[in-house]
Amino acid sequence: MRVTWLRTVPFLLSATVGCRGNHTPPVATPTPIVEVARPVEQAVTDSQVFTARTQAVQSVDIKARVTGFVTAIGFKDGGEVTAGQLLYQIDDRPYKATLDKAKADVEIAKAQLVTTQAFYDIGLGVQKQNPAAISEQEIDRRKGARDEAVGSVKQATAQQATAQLNFDWCKVTAPIDGRINRHFVDVGDLVSENITLLTNIVSLKPMWAYFDVDQNSVERYEAVVREGKVASPRTGQIPVQMALGVTNAFTIPGTVDFVSNQLDPGTGSIRLRAVFTNDDKLLVAGMFARIRVPISSPHSALLVSDRAIGTGQGQRFVLVVNDKDEVEYRVVQVGQMHGELREVYRTRRITEAGATGLDSMKEVEVLRATDRLIINGLQRVRPGDKVEPKLVDMTTLLDADKATTPPKNKK
């Protein structure tokens, strides 16, 4: 056994030497190439978005004010109308006859007044020349007849005015400018006074939008108002922007012009109203919309793409390439989206232990406008790695994303 072991030692040594001689050195890993971009620095205003419903400033139900048969319709269903435009014509012949009679009654009453006034004047003249020629009782009778004629003229004139109104109301006209609904009655239908609904008109310019703001948002906004950063919404000087449907384009400008005097205890919110000029008549009453309300004064901010922001251990971070082309890990605090870029705060508050054993908050700078942020390749590098940065423009990168995004399939 011992001799056999000794004989195998040279073989093992030769095999070991042979293996070491044929060992291939490891291949060097190439420096990873990453795309980097500098933050976009521009003035922005923080805001909050609320859902809203548009409502016409004026909405008028058109009803018949006289009873009669409809003889004509003077509008197109769903079209625009102007104040004073003829909408419906109701048969006015009965009302024309009543008006003519009322006018005749006025003439008769006036003639009667002339006669009674003359008799009264004659009596006064006779009494002045010879008091015994006419009794005081006769003078009073003639005066009463004259006063009765005066009342008859007033009564006949009032009846004429009523007859004129009824005759005029046979022509149903638009009380406001706006867009009209369909016609609810047809030619030949009998409509009843103050009962039959003929159609409806809503105004187009301007347009209101009502939205509800929760109590927490109200308290935060009031705090900003007290700091003097924004104006109070009750002054009617708060500019807002509206977006329709699901789009993120807040392109319709308006102004807050009303704030309710109390919160709704059922919803815990307060109702606000914004007014929009709607010169292009794009807004229609009842539309769903979103309203963006500013909650800060304009300030300079650093904006980056969400692609540059990572999440780990409950914190947001960015990877920055320093002057030595090495990767640095920085925890950041992020803000709102402005367009397609998100605000990243320049500083971050951290807690540090004091000399007395009490903790204190300290502001530390974490991001500059000149920093190079890794846009692509966050998962391929680690802090401390050496990289080869390829500088791209942040806004150009967004445009490229739009160009390469495939269109959604149309159903």
PyMOL commands that set and color helices and strands:
alter all, ss='L'
color gray80, all
select helices_A, chain A and resi 2-21+93-129+131-133+136-168+215-226+233-235+306-308+378-380+394-404
alter helices_A, ss='H'
color red, helices_A
select strands_A, chain A and resi 33-37+40-44+47-56+59-63+68-73+80-81+86-90+171-173+178-180+190-191+197-202+207-214+239-244+252-259+269-276+288-294+299-304+310-312+315-321+327-332+334-338+341-344+347-353+359-365+372-376+388-391
alter strands_A, ss='S'
color yellow, strands_A
deselect
rebuild
show_as cartoon
